[in-house]
Amino acid sequence: MTKLMLHATVHGPDDIRVEQVQRPSAGPDDIVVKVVVCGICGSDLGYARAGGLPMGGDGPLSLGHEFSGVIEEVGARVTALRKGQRVVVNPTTPANMIGSGGPGAFASHILVRNVMAESSVYPIPDTLDFETAALVEPLAVALHGVNRSRAGAGSKVVVFGAGPIGLGVVAMLRLRGVADIIAVDRVDSRLERARALGANATFNPDNCDLWAEIGKRHGAGTLYGMPVVDTDEFIEVSGAAPVIPQIIARARFGAHLTVVAVHHAPVAMDLAMALGKEMEVTTAMAYPTEFGEVLKILAAGRIDTTALISHRYAFEDFEQAFATAARADESAKVLVTFGKA
């Protein structure tokens, strides 16, 4: 008898459907994971708004890639994993690309292919619960951004954007020993979460003269007759178009900018200004080496992730969960749960 399951997919702009599909079965080199928790990512929201992947694709797009679960089925040639094992999965390996062209984890079960050839499946240590394990993926994005930056223990850092990734950046900066962290966001509740995760100052640009406040904390001066702040490192996680031009205009000589946010439209940059200041601009994409490291960090209890999670919904309430995640003024990381393991 064919087993069916519910599965969330995008069929067009703002057309998200939870539909019945056939439950996957493992091939000889695969596993099937019973999903326990899956977080809603900003990319999920972006795919839904756009109606699919930016480069297009055939058929509906499966959603969900920030997940933890239990192995329910193991292929005949798989020897390193076993049924009943608690796992998280790196969704970016070529065989899978979970939630961005491959299978999606907003479903009760997900197929993970070719697990012996690719290092994609990580057992969850006994010290870690499923909810925290589901945060490995977004925190790996954050850690890679910090790794790509120049931030060190003595750095003065401003993080623009206190959504889930920006909050993760704050937490990873603090873990690295950075003591002087300013977080900037237009949502006060997110700034409160940033303070809980390690920011020692937070500013809402709608309620203050932002650059004056940054100057008070980090120092201020002039360069070529223009006002600058003495910030060492700017990390852009907001995705707001005006932020990068503002940073270049206000940065001191030799400052560094790391762009983690996905900007969906071209951003105008004053390269003559950046040149005159000998600024460096670095981008950070995904987590080439950080996934396993973050799992170890969380298992050791080195970060308190409580402030990252704002909402939990059962999969039966997926539409409500997705709508909540889209409202930045009231949400941080929204988790979808699938019952007991």
Disulfide bonds with the S-S distance in Angstrom:
none
